[in-house]
Amino acid sequence: MKHLRLHQPLAVVAAALMAACGGGGGSSPAVSTGDSLAAGGPSATALQSVPVAESSAVVQVSLGEKLSETRINRTVFEYVYRLSVTNGAQAVRGLVAQLTGGGSGLTVVQGTVFVGDLGSNATFAPAGTVTIRQDRTVPFDAGALTWTLTPFTQPSAATCAALANYVGETSLFPPTVSVTSATFTAASGSTPEHCNVIGMINPRVGEQSSPGVTQNYAIRWQARLPTTWNGRYVHEGGGGTDGSIPGTTSRLAAGYTMAADDSGHSNSINNDPQAGGTGTFGTDPQARIDFAYNAIDKTQQVAKGLMQLYYNQAQQHSYFEGCSMGGREAMMVTQRLPNAFDGVVVGDPGFRFGSMLTHAVYNAQVLGGLASRLGILSKNGLPLVNNTYTNQDLQLISKAVLDACDALDGLVDGMVNKPLQCTTDLVAPKLDAITCSGAKTATCLTADQVQTFKTIYAGPVTPSGAHPYFPWMWDPGIAGCTSAVDCNTPTATNISTGWRIWKLGAFAANPSTAENSALDFSDGTGGAAATVIVPTPPILPANVNNEGTVSIIMNINLDQFIALEHGTTPKFTVSGFDLLETGQTSLAPFANHGGKVVIWQPQSGGPFSPMAMVDWYRTLNLNSGGTDVNYAPTQQFARLFLMPGAQHCGGGPSTSTIDAFSAVVNWVESGTAPDKIIGTAPAATPWPGRTRPLCPFPAYAKYTGSGSIEDQANFVCATN
């Protein structure tokens, strides 16, 4: 038997495919007497026998059922057909049919149909459709159309390039997909040989972001398909407010197809400084929807269509992984797209997003109040939150947390493994003990600093007395040591700053030339989210220069802000809160699909409170049939792992280097739920190389009482 080779057509046949029949356009403009229509439009036809090149096989193809007929204008009609395909005695693999050609009055709008495998003498009506437009003042010319039938061959430079011609196929791809490039890429270093496909979905002219400034949007995506494929797919989540395509190479060497998208906006293109900078997309209703969920949905459809064509088989399993905004997206797919992915890794997610922004606004105002009382102003005259605490001040607080709570798990090891027992009642006396009795020194905090810290950790309170978000989890990762040397001393410099960059911003050597830079509420991150991306209507102008968004946030009434989060308008028919909150506490469709989700949550937090995750997981458990002490029903499909000491998406004094992805893959494919995930402390910790088990909530890592405390083998997951 001769091998069938892609781009070696089975046949190219003049398509005398369609006979005239009566037709009409429904309710359409009247045709003038000068626009005389032909007798009819195209219709179903007899099968056309097509001999297979270089073999004895014969495939017959014709237009089959007409699905729709639409009048485009006075004389042009558009027809959508399914195909009818009948094979001869010889089986054919991965067949793609393409209808091309046209001429005077005749256009093939979409002519690619994936037929797939055809067994001997099989008859099949593929799901994909062809679309033809005909000007019916011109006689229909069937001879102007040509069928090209292309069988599957193994991945190669030619098959990679051919993918660009196939993305119009209607059963595999969403509408308006285009390919910018499809490049067969040689192996380099740890990146294997693969087909690198880049493209767009739904390019369009959007809303004006500010007077006279019109934005152009598209969902930009990338997919990499390795030549040696393991039959699996990974979609990577984004970060920040997205706006660029995340990396798509991390799992190629293991044989995974990878894809990602920019969430429907570009940080370089959609960047109006009067409309939140990189948050500009918040001024466009469709761009908000794309950011919330639609871009991921459409991109995963594209990636799966490409895999079907490139490998002639669908993926065996699909996975999603992400942290921060990518973590919110990971939670989103379990809620909005419950059948799209089999395994999901959620890292430190930006979920309950609208609720979290109330915390950011509240913190900006409370910490801004402290800065005002201290007389610390930015170059623009705003309270400069950056300098309300030095790094050494924050490390005093970290040590106070350790002094209060380190021993709760039975071992003093620089980690708090029972965070829910580490309450404000335990921590407050330790903070009071480091309150200055006189002037401020490097070894104490002012009473105002101590009270302000207690206030922000208690969670936001609105002027009306509402509590729209959660308190914070006390954890020494606030400003832990990055080395065992020069640690917890008044002049220490080896201090982790991952917490402060979110809440305070870097300490400024010269406040008079500095601007607020806390990621929670400044410029294109939290500043844009709290002014343009979530509130409806957007709060405009939202100038990212000269601390414009910071000024809005520091001065808005928190009750008014919450009302804007829940607002709608005729243009924005869904509130930003409802689009982005991602707090659904029932995952029944995902669980029923067989989905598994592994969640890892740093205890120090960055922009998001760990207590929000604990509350969500507890509620999920109750809604899944569990109780306050029985998490077994939920742990059948969702497991939460708290990460002591870790800051946003990792780092800090923690055993934060983990492999959650392998854990979820093993759970999905082998049925082995992770009873622990081993974490390793990176170099910038007091104990590099230390290992600990991260335990499924509500369990914690408990020392067995013997052996090195640097080795996870001497710990067990316990609930007592």
TORLOSE-775420 format. One record per residue (C-alpha): residue number from 0; x, y, z. Coordinates in Angstrom, 3 decimals. Layout:
N
 resi       c1       c2       c3
  NUM        X        Y        Z
...
***
This chain:
720
 resi       c1       c2       c3
    0    0.000    0.000    0.000
    1    1.338    3.384   -0.936
    2    1.471    6.051    1.763
    3   -0.853    9.031    1.393
    4    1.122   12.274    1.613
    5   -0.235   15.627    2.714
    6   -0.208   18.262    0.004
    7   -0.337   15.469   -2.538
    8   -4.052   15.856   -3.310
    9   -6.197   12.812   -3.647
   10   -7.841   14.586   -6.568
   11   -8.520   17.965   -8.025
   12  -11.804   17.758   -9.863
   13  -13.758   20.294  -11.854
   14  -16.848   20.514   -9.724
   15  -19.939   20.152  -11.845
   16  -21.566   19.983   -8.464
   17  -24.686   22.057   -8.402
   18  -27.841   22.238  -10.431
   19  -30.187   25.177  -10.600
   20  -33.338   25.165   -8.562
   21  -35.805   27.719   -7.302
   22  -34.609   30.038   -4.565
   23  -35.476   33.187   -2.772
   24  -34.235   35.452   -0.079
   25  -37.026   35.924    2.433
   26  -37.752   39.423    3.666
   27  -35.237   41.490    1.702
   28  -35.167   44.689   -0.335
   29  -37.052   44.480   -3.594
   30  -34.971   43.785   -6.690
   31  -35.179   46.473   -9.359
   32  -36.404   45.552  -12.808
   33  -32.846   46.014  -14.056
   34  -31.565   43.311  -11.671
   35  -32.994   40.207  -13.329
   36  -32.169   37.084  -11.256
   37  -31.156   33.777  -12.765
   38  -33.523   30.833  -12.414
   39  -32.129   29.741   -9.056
   40  -29.178   29.138   -6.773
   41  -26.923   26.172   -6.080
   42  -28.426   23.038   -4.561
   43  -27.478   19.530   -3.500
   44  -25.917   17.446   -6.262
   45  -24.991   13.904   -7.107
   46  -21.793   12.423   -5.714
   47  -18.712   13.133   -7.818
   48  -16.278   10.214   -8.016
   49  -12.727   11.259   -7.158
   50   -9.891    8.790   -7.810
   51   -7.199    8.905   -5.134
   52   -3.816    9.873   -6.469
   53   -1.186    7.104   -6.404
   54   -3.661    4.494   -5.161
   55   -6.717    2.568   -6.167
   56   -8.970    4.366   -3.671
   57  -11.965    6.375   -4.810
   58  -13.741    9.036   -2.717
   59  -17.036   10.587   -3.753
   60  -18.018   14.065   -2.573
   61  -20.903   16.442   -3.138
   62  -22.806   19.243   -1.534
   63  -25.366   17.760    0.788
   64  -27.926   19.407    3.028
   65  -28.422   23.142    2.584
   66  -28.446   24.617    6.077
   67  -29.189   28.218    5.266
   68  -29.781   30.735    2.487
   69  -29.251   34.411    3.278
   70  -29.734   37.429    1.070
   71  -26.634   39.639    1.425
   72  -27.784   42.475   -0.803
   73  -30.067   43.067   -3.764
   74  -28.661   40.270   -5.912
   75  -26.087   38.347   -3.844
   76  -27.136   35.309   -1.831
   77  -25.072   33.293    0.656
   78  -25.543   29.526    0.992
   79  -24.256   27.227    3.745
   80  -24.013   23.493    3.014
   81  -22.876   20.339    4.660
   82  -21.061   17.776    2.549
   83  -21.879   14.218    1.690
   84  -18.843   11.942    1.384
   85  -18.700    8.279    0.379
   86  -15.510    6.272    0.345
   87  -14.546    3.336   -1.841
   88  -12.857    0.142   -0.766
   89   -9.634    1.700    0.557
   90   -9.669    3.508    3.908
   91   -8.404    7.073    4.080
   92   -7.021    8.861    7.168
   93   -7.537   12.435    8.268
   94   -9.140   13.720    5.091
   95   -9.555   17.475    4.591
   96  -11.791   18.706    1.769
   97  -11.325   22.168    0.322
   98  -13.619   23.872   -2.148
   99  -11.908   26.673   -4.044
  100  -12.346   28.694   -7.196
  101  -15.097   30.987   -8.290
  102  -15.319   33.667  -10.895
  103  -17.847   36.091  -12.227
  104  -20.590   36.294   -9.641
  105  -19.389   33.286   -7.608
  106  -17.247   33.270   -4.425
  107  -16.252   30.550   -1.986
  108  -16.397   32.261    1.386
  109  -15.377   29.214    3.433
  110  -14.505   25.974    1.724
  111  -12.516   23.873    4.226
  112  -14.166   20.834    5.815
  113  -12.481   18.301    8.081
  114  -13.782   14.888    7.013
  115  -11.466   12.799    9.184
  116  -10.924    9.058    8.871
  117  -13.014    7.230    6.281
  118  -13.353    3.486    6.535
  119  -13.874    1.205    3.576
  120  -17.169    2.009    1.784
  121  -18.108    4.484    4.539
  122  -20.655    7.240    3.938
  123  -20.348   10.302    6.093
  124  -21.728   13.844    6.471
  125  -19.001   15.872    8.217
  126  -20.011   18.456   10.817
  127  -18.138   21.245    9.060
  128  -19.790   23.388    6.402
  129  -18.934   25.291    3.240
  130  -20.212   28.780    2.461
  131  -20.751   30.067   -1.076
  132  -21.906   33.455   -2.323
  133  -23.571   33.830   -5.708
  134  -24.651   36.894   -7.603
  135  -27.812   35.550   -9.148
  136  -27.822   38.022  -11.992
  137  -24.955   35.907  -13.337
  138  -25.537   32.313  -14.469
  139  -24.082   29.803  -12.039
  140  -20.829   28.266  -13.372
  141  -20.166   24.956  -11.646
  142  -17.007   24.471  -13.653
  143  -15.405   27.394  -11.822
  144  -15.230   25.397   -8.584
  145  -12.633   22.799   -7.602
  146  -12.438   20.196   -4.837
  147   -9.048   19.396   -3.310
  148   -8.920   16.394   -0.993
  149   -5.882   16.126    1.279
  150   -5.145   13.167    3.560
  151   -3.226   13.213    6.828
  152    0.512   12.720    7.011
  153    2.841   12.999    9.987
  154    3.893   16.424   11.351
  155    6.372   18.224    9.108
  156    7.208   21.686    7.822
  157    4.594   21.267    5.095
  158    1.802   20.137    7.416
  159    2.663   22.952    9.827
  160    2.400   25.578    7.086
  161   -0.879   24.077    5.865
  162   -2.585   24.797    9.180
  163   -2.855   28.445    8.171
  164   -5.270   27.434    5.408
  165   -7.561   25.356    7.606
  166   -8.698   27.640   10.453
  167  -11.930   28.553    8.681
  168  -13.203   25.007    9.260
  169  -16.474   25.479   11.122
  170  -16.637   22.304   13.201
  171  -13.154   22.733   14.685
  172  -12.714   26.487   15.017
  173  -14.737   29.458   16.254
  174  -15.523   32.214   13.729
  175  -13.078   34.947   12.659
  176   -9.882   32.981   13.326
  177   -6.815   33.876   11.287
  178   -3.221   32.672   11.322
  179   -0.444   35.246   11.168
  180    2.328   32.658   10.910
  181    2.797   28.905   11.113
  182    6.481   28.143   11.479
  183    8.125   24.746   11.733
  184   10.759   25.372   14.391
  185   13.881   23.263   14.832
  186   14.865   21.932   18.241
  187   16.986   24.333   20.284
  188   18.335   23.591   23.743
  189   15.541   22.119   25.840
  190   12.847   23.233   23.385
  191   11.984   20.412   20.980
  192   11.066   20.589   17.314
  193    7.563   21.958   16.989
  194    5.054   23.876   14.909
  195    4.685   27.432   16.235
  196    1.351   28.954   15.208
  197    0.449   32.582   15.939
  198   -2.836   34.228   15.108
  199   -5.820   36.378   15.987
  200   -9.524   36.008   16.697
  201  -12.165   38.652   16.045
  202  -10.095   41.726   15.120
  203  -12.400   44.716   15.471
  204  -12.714   48.440   16.019
  205  -13.674   49.045   19.639
  206  -15.016   51.888   21.730
  207  -13.306   55.209   22.252
  208  -11.279   55.015   25.465
  209  -11.153   58.793   25.829
  210  -12.397   61.592   23.564
  211  -10.977   61.116   20.075
  212   -9.037   57.948   20.953
  213  -10.466   54.834   19.269
  214   -9.138   51.421   20.228
  215   -8.618   48.386   17.989
  216   -8.883   44.986   19.629
  217   -8.262   41.335   18.840
  218   -7.668   38.138   20.767
  219   -4.041   37.283   20.007
  220   -2.981   33.702   20.575
  221   -0.100   31.312   20.168
  222    0.013   27.523   20.006
  223    3.051   25.258   19.895
  224    2.580   21.687   18.696
  225    5.590   19.405   19.281
  226    6.501   16.882   16.614
  227    6.705   14.212   19.296
  228    3.361   14.637   21.062
  229    2.211   12.938   24.245
  230   -1.464   13.417   23.376
  231   -2.026   16.144   25.963
  232   -2.679   19.877   25.984
  233   -1.752   22.650   28.445
  234   -3.222   26.158   28.426
  235   -1.182   28.761   30.300
  236   -2.893   31.528   32.269
  237   -1.728   35.129   32.260
  238   -0.744   37.612   34.923
  239   -1.435   41.160   36.057
  240   -4.203   42.434   33.812
  241   -2.882   40.275   30.954
  242   -2.343   42.088   27.638
  243    0.452   39.854   26.327
  244    0.749   36.184   25.440
  245    2.348   34.168   28.270
  246    5.192   31.768   27.586
  247    4.252   28.587   25.754
  248    7.415   26.473   25.981
  249    7.625   25.238   29.574
  250    6.059   21.814   28.942
  251    6.962   21.267   25.294
  252    9.956   19.095   26.181
  253    7.592   16.717   27.998
  254    5.539   16.412   24.811
  255    2.597   18.685   25.625
  256    0.952   20.952   23.091
  257    0.817   24.402   24.660
  258   -1.280   27.485   23.961
  259   -2.012   30.856   25.518
  260   -3.629   34.174   24.676
  261   -3.455   37.869   25.575
  262   -7.051   37.949   26.891
  263   -8.233   40.115   24.015
  264   -6.180   43.274   24.449
  265   -2.599   44.410   23.951
  266   -0.632   46.368   26.540
  267    1.322   48.061   23.767
  268   -1.670   48.903   21.545
  269   -4.520   49.423   24.018
  270   -2.718   51.813   26.326
  271   -4.409   55.185   26.794
  272   -2.814   57.092   29.704
  273   -6.137   58.878   30.292
  274   -7.983   55.552   30.608
  275   -5.938   53.495   33.023
  276   -2.980   52.812   30.728
  277   -2.838   49.057   30.250
  278   -6.317   48.899   31.779
  279   -7.732   50.805   28.795
  280   -9.665   47.729   27.673
  281  -12.030   48.297   30.593
  282  -13.699   51.025   28.521
  283  -14.894   48.433   25.971
  284  -17.685   45.972   26.903
  285  -16.510   43.169   24.608
  286  -12.906   43.575   25.738
  287  -14.059   43.112   29.339
  288  -15.830   39.884   28.351
  289  -12.783   38.652   26.443
  290  -10.616   39.387   29.481
  291  -13.014   37.681   31.879
  292  -13.380   34.381   30.003
  293  -14.055   34.567   26.267
  294  -10.454   34.804   25.027
  295   -9.494   31.641   26.887
  296  -12.570   29.814   25.646
  297  -11.953   30.746   22.020
  298   -8.224   30.052   22.187
  299   -8.636   26.587   23.687
  300  -11.072   25.796   20.858
  301   -8.462   26.924   18.321
  302   -5.718   24.872   19.962
  303   -7.863   21.746   19.991
  304   -8.772   22.257   16.340
  305   -5.096   22.588   15.416
  306   -4.253   19.393   17.289
  307   -6.996   17.482   15.497
  308   -5.626   18.548   12.123
  309   -1.908   18.288   12.909
  310   -2.010   14.913   14.639
  311   -5.292   13.551   13.231
  312   -6.526   12.919   16.742
  313   -8.027   14.852   19.611
  314   -6.126   15.405   22.824
  315   -6.470   12.693   25.455
  316   -6.389   15.192   28.331
  317   -6.441   18.968   28.677
  318   -4.875   20.977   31.497
  319   -4.876   24.587   32.635
  320   -2.393   26.210   34.980
  321   -1.856   29.742   36.201
  322   -1.016   31.999   39.134
  323   -2.340   35.427   40.144
  324   -4.619   36.580   37.300
  325   -3.763   33.239   35.722
  326   -4.984   31.670   38.957
  327   -8.289   33.519   38.613
  328   -8.477   32.241   35.054
  329   -7.774   28.726   36.309
  330  -10.666   29.010   38.756
  331  -12.790   30.534   36.002
  332  -12.426   27.525   33.711
  333  -13.710   25.212   36.466
  334  -16.791   27.453   36.757
  335  -17.586   28.829   33.283
  336  -15.946   26.121   31.118
  337  -16.419   22.979   33.221
  338  -15.989   20.540   30.316
  339  -12.994   22.175   28.649
  340  -10.218   20.951   30.972
  341   -9.629   17.725   32.885
  342   -7.041   19.013   35.331
  343   -6.477   22.530   36.657
  344   -3.700   24.035   38.783
  345   -4.752   27.197   40.626
  346   -1.942   29.288   42.123
  347   -2.615   32.233   44.467
  348   -5.661   33.238   42.430
  349   -6.996   36.750   41.871
  350  -10.497   35.497   42.455
  351  -13.285   37.319   44.299
  352  -11.675   40.043   42.257
  353  -14.184   42.821   42.797
  354  -14.320   42.107   46.517
  355  -10.522   42.191   46.672
  356  -10.482   45.665   45.098
  357  -12.443   47.003   48.072
  358   -9.503   45.900   50.187
  359   -7.070   47.693   47.861
  360   -9.075   50.915   48.029
  361   -9.438   50.638   51.797
  362   -5.716   49.987   52.292
  363   -4.788   52.950   50.124
  364   -6.953   55.201   52.263
  365   -5.912   53.777   55.654
  366   -2.205   53.717   54.802
  367   -2.544   57.094   53.112
  368   -3.936   58.414   56.381
  369   -0.860   57.130   58.201
  370    1.430   58.773   55.625
  371   -0.433   62.079   56.055
  372   -0.075   61.939   59.834
  373    3.635   61.207   59.409
  374    3.951   64.121   56.969
  375    5.207   61.896   54.132
  376    4.071   63.240   50.749
  377    4.869   62.219   47.180
  378    6.217   64.567   44.540
  379    2.608   65.235   43.520
  380    1.520   66.111   47.029
  381   -0.314   62.849   47.769
  382    0.304   60.776   50.909
  383    3.258   58.504   50.086
  384    2.366   55.041   51.345
  385    5.769   53.651   50.293
  386    7.532   55.160   53.301
  387    5.047   54.396   56.063
  388    7.164   51.371   57.083
  389   10.822   50.588   56.501
  390   11.870   47.061   55.603
  391   13.183   46.713   59.139
  392    9.810   47.870   60.527
  393    8.076   45.124   58.579
  394   10.563   42.548   59.790
  395    9.741   43.526   63.364
  396    6.134   42.613   62.555
  397    7.198   39.321   60.938
  398    9.162   38.371   64.021
  399    6.201   39.294   66.242
  400    4.051   36.864   64.240
  401    6.671   34.133   64.642
  402    6.963   34.783   68.370
  403    3.184   34.466   68.679
  404    2.505   31.485   66.438
  405    5.606   29.513   65.422
  406    5.188   26.942   68.213
  407    1.471   26.279   67.575
  408    2.286   23.221   65.460
  409    4.628   21.802   68.127
  410    7.889   22.855   66.453
  411    9.778   26.160   66.445
  412   11.180   26.222   62.919
  413   10.544   29.713   61.543
  414    7.222   28.710   59.950
  415    3.569   28.993   60.951
  416    1.918   25.723   59.994
  417   -1.354   26.331   61.851
  418   -2.341   29.713   60.418
  419   -6.005   29.594   61.405
  420   -4.942   29.350   65.041
  421   -2.634   32.333   64.572
  422   -5.287   34.885   65.471
  423   -5.139   38.602   66.102
  424   -5.715   37.830   69.780
  425   -2.370   36.000   69.812
  426   -0.460   38.422   67.585
  427   -1.697   41.736   69.009
  428    0.150   41.404   72.369
  429    3.411   40.765   70.515
  430    2.809   43.858   68.377
  431    2.002   45.873   71.469
  432    5.290   44.697   72.965
  433    7.272   46.299   70.122
  434    5.389   49.612   70.363
  435    7.717   52.487   71.128
  436    7.394   53.901   74.628
  437    9.139   57.062   73.483
  438   10.558   58.263   70.183
  439   10.612   55.958   67.170
  440   13.742   53.810   66.921
  441   14.829   50.929   64.713
  442   13.731   48.434   67.365
  443   10.139   49.584   67.775
  444    7.054   50.847   65.928
  445    4.967   53.886   66.742
  446    1.535   53.270   68.203
  447    0.070   54.682   64.972
  448    2.035   52.176   62.876
  449    0.910   49.269   65.046
  450   -2.738   50.297   65.004
  451   -2.697   50.930   61.252
  452   -1.291   47.465   60.622
  453   -3.941   45.880   62.811
  454   -6.576   47.858   60.913
  455   -5.575   46.736   57.435
  456   -5.216   43.117   58.587
  457   -8.743   43.187   60.014
  458  -10.140   43.739   56.498
  459  -12.027   46.647   54.925
  460  -14.963   48.371   56.573
  461  -17.131   50.796   54.601
  462  -18.544   54.068   55.966
  463  -21.914   52.301   56.236
  464  -20.357   49.531   58.332
  465  -20.244   46.799   55.682
  466  -17.392   44.259   55.530
  467  -16.941   43.608   51.789
  468  -13.793   41.439   51.982
  469  -11.864   39.220   54.355
  470   -9.267   39.799   57.060
  471   -5.666   38.832   56.330
  472   -3.824   35.749   57.508
  473   -1.035   36.423   60.000
  474    2.176   34.943   58.591
  475    5.879   35.828   58.926
  476    6.233   36.105   55.142
  477    5.328   39.792   55.533
  478    9.049   40.524   55.558
  479   10.904   37.324   56.277
  480   14.633   36.806   56.197
  481   16.270   35.944   52.892
  482   19.284   34.509   54.694
  483   20.141   33.083   58.110
  484   22.784   35.796   58.280
  485   21.810   39.365   59.251
  486   18.290   38.272   60.114
  487   15.888   40.016   62.511
  488   18.356   42.696   63.557
  489   17.767   46.478   63.614
  490   20.117   46.942   60.642
  491   19.099   43.828   58.684
  492   19.168   44.094   54.906
  493   18.430   40.475   53.941
  494   14.686   41.068   53.971
  495   12.095   39.703   51.574
  496   10.088   42.503   49.927
  497    7.461   40.490   48.037
  498    4.675   41.558   50.411
  499    5.536   45.238   50.496
  500    5.633   45.780   46.720
  501    1.906   45.022   46.683
  502    0.798   46.813   49.832
  503    3.266   49.691   50.151
  504    5.642   49.858   47.202
  505    9.415   50.051   47.502
  506   10.801   52.354   50.170
  507   11.821   55.650   48.548
  508   15.181   57.175   49.370
  509   13.826   60.644   48.482
  510   10.060   60.975   49.000
  511    9.958   64.415   47.374
  512   10.795   62.845   44.000
  513    8.812   59.620   44.486
  514    5.320   58.487   43.521
  515    3.113   55.832   45.098
  516    3.992   52.490   43.561
  517    2.035   49.898   45.574
  518    0.779   47.448   42.986
  519   -2.507   47.134   44.889
  520   -3.653   50.608   43.919
  521   -1.206   52.318   41.563
  522   -1.200   52.977   37.829
  523   -1.861   50.140   35.356
  524   -2.326   47.320   37.892
  525   -4.615   47.863   40.864
  526   -5.062   51.508   39.901
  527   -6.501   50.584   36.509
  528   -8.570   47.717   37.916
  529  -10.190   49.945   40.541
  530  -10.977   52.807   38.160
  531  -11.550   51.384   34.665
  532  -11.688   47.584   34.516
  533  -14.329   46.849   37.171
  534  -16.385   49.988   37.979
  535  -19.345   50.670   35.686
  536  -19.296   53.121   34.151
  537  -15.498   53.413   34.246
  538  -14.191   56.281   36.350
  539  -12.735   58.594   33.712
  540  -10.401   60.255   33.155
  541   -8.154   57.767   34.939
  542   -4.745   59.301   34.361
  543   -1.897   56.904   35.088
  544    0.555   59.809   35.020
  545    1.208   61.953   38.077
  546   -0.646   59.482   40.327
  547   -4.021   60.265   38.781
  548   -5.545   56.854   39.541
  549   -4.005   56.870   43.026
  550   -5.714   60.183   43.765
  551   -9.088   58.773   42.683
  552   -8.668   55.696   44.863
  553   -7.479   57.579   47.934
  554  -10.487   59.876   47.810
  555  -13.451   57.770   46.674
  556  -16.152   56.801   49.146
  557  -15.905   53.031   49.621
  558  -19.677   52.492   49.597
  559  -19.868   54.477   46.346
  560  -17.041   52.397   44.920
  561  -18.874   49.153   45.702
  562  -22.006   50.495   43.995
  563  -19.946   51.224   40.865
  564  -18.514   47.701   40.939
  565  -22.049   46.318   40.744
  566  -23.247   48.920   38.257
  567  -24.549   48.352   34.734
  568  -25.404   50.691   31.854
  569  -27.032   50.214   28.436
  570  -23.496   49.744   27.050
  571  -22.133   47.629   29.903
  572  -24.996   45.213   30.459
  573  -23.026   42.986   32.856
  574  -21.266   44.488   35.855
  575  -17.521   44.263   36.188
  576  -18.081   42.555   39.528
  577  -20.154   39.762   37.999
  578  -17.706   39.279   35.132
  579  -14.601   38.962   37.275
  580  -15.562   37.893   40.803
  581  -15.105   34.176   39.966
  582  -16.361   33.096   43.383
  583  -18.861   30.374   42.512
  584  -18.968   27.856   45.366
  585  -20.364   24.862   43.525
  586  -18.234   23.012   40.990
  587  -20.702   20.199   40.316
  588  -20.483   20.352   36.483
  589  -16.674   20.309   36.628
  590  -16.635   17.469   39.151
  591  -19.228   15.490   37.198
  592  -17.070   15.861   34.092
  593  -14.307   14.136   36.072
  594  -12.290   17.330   36.525
  595   -9.636   17.648   39.232
  596   -8.272   20.886   40.651
  597   -5.194   21.464   42.812
  598   -5.029   24.857   44.531
  599   -1.930   26.215   46.213
  600   -2.324   29.299   48.375
  601    0.553   31.318   49.891
  602   -0.167   32.287   53.481
  603    1.386   35.767   53.362
  604   -0.699   36.818   50.426
  605    0.083   39.638   48.067
  606   -2.931   41.342   46.570
  607   -5.326   38.568   47.685
  608   -6.233   37.473   51.197
  609   -5.523   33.800   51.962
  610   -8.602   33.916   54.209
  611  -10.740   34.528   51.116
  612   -9.508   31.214   49.729
  613  -10.052   29.369   53.016
  614  -13.602   30.721   53.213
  615  -14.307   29.742   49.601
  616  -12.971   26.220   50.068
  617  -14.950   25.697   53.268
  618  -18.130   26.826   51.512
  619  -17.366   24.640   48.491
  620  -16.994   21.719   50.874
  621  -20.348   22.345   52.533
  622  -22.015   22.681   49.122
  623  -20.385   19.416   48.020
  624  -21.792   17.395   50.903
  625  -18.999   17.850   53.438
  626  -19.105   19.163   56.986
  627  -16.927   21.392   59.135
  628  -14.757   18.375   59.960
  629  -15.288   16.148   56.917
  630  -13.679   17.309   53.671
  631  -13.764   13.925   51.954
  632  -16.521   14.797   49.430
  633  -14.669   17.867   48.173
  634  -11.279   16.192   48.218
  635  -12.588   13.787   45.593
  636  -12.117   16.562   43.020
  637  -10.603   19.674   44.674
  638   -7.696   19.964   47.113
  639   -6.310   23.101   48.719
  640   -2.692   23.334   49.867
  641   -1.672   26.257   52.088
  642    1.946   27.380   51.720
  643    3.451   28.775   54.968
  644    5.644   31.850   54.583
  645    5.083   32.193   50.857
  646    4.406   35.515   49.192
  647    2.429   36.191   46.016
  648    2.965   33.290   43.594
  649    5.937   32.072   45.626
  650    9.073   33.388   47.265
  651    9.475   34.495   50.859
  652   10.627   32.374   53.811
  653    8.909   29.266   52.545
  654    9.297   25.853   50.971
  655    7.676   27.355   47.903
  656    9.260   25.379   45.060
  657    6.642   22.751   44.209
  658    5.379   20.636   41.330
  659    1.616   20.970   41.497
  660    1.265   20.192   37.801
  661    2.523   16.619   38.124
  662    0.199   16.178   41.080
  663   -2.893   17.070   39.064
  664   -1.763   15.023   36.034
  665   -1.269   11.964   38.225
  666   -4.681   12.546   39.790
  667   -6.426   12.844   36.421
  668   -4.640   10.015   34.643
  669   -3.920    7.537   37.414
  670   -6.667    8.334   39.876
  671   -4.139    9.037   42.644
  672   -5.175   12.093   44.622
  673   -2.236   14.047   46.087
  674   -2.041   13.373   49.832
  675    0.829   15.873   49.995
  676    2.954   18.023   47.681
  677    6.634   18.309   48.548
  678    7.917   21.872   48.783
  679   11.561   22.906   48.747
  680   12.965   26.153   50.130
  681   14.779   28.180   47.450
  682   18.125   29.891   47.966
  683   16.778   33.200   49.308
  684   15.493   31.757   52.587
  685   17.019   31.158   56.034
  686   17.121   27.411   55.261
  687   17.814   26.789   51.538
  688   17.082   23.209   50.547
  689   14.665   22.569   53.416
  690   11.770   20.325   52.377
  691    8.285   20.146   53.811
  692    5.068   18.404   52.873
  693    2.308   20.801   51.869
  694   -0.842   19.147   53.155
  695   -4.410   19.112   51.817
  696   -6.517   21.486   53.879
  697   -7.372   21.248   56.738
  698   -4.285   19.120   57.470
  699   -0.901   20.642   58.335
  700    2.726   19.442   58.403
  701    3.447   17.955   61.831
  702    6.913   16.959   62.997
  703    7.159   13.302   64.006
  704    9.545   14.177   66.847
  705   12.727   12.641   65.449
  706   15.074   13.239   62.556
  707   16.184   16.423   60.823
  708   13.619   19.193   60.675
  709   15.045   20.085   57.250
  710   13.728   16.839   55.725
  711   10.068   16.373   54.798
  712   10.358   12.657   55.507
  713   10.197   13.494   59.209
  714    6.784   15.190   58.934
  715    3.277   13.847   58.499
  716    0.056   15.519   57.447
  717   -2.140   15.761   60.524
  718   -5.440   17.387   61.473
  719   -5.155   17.284   65.273
***
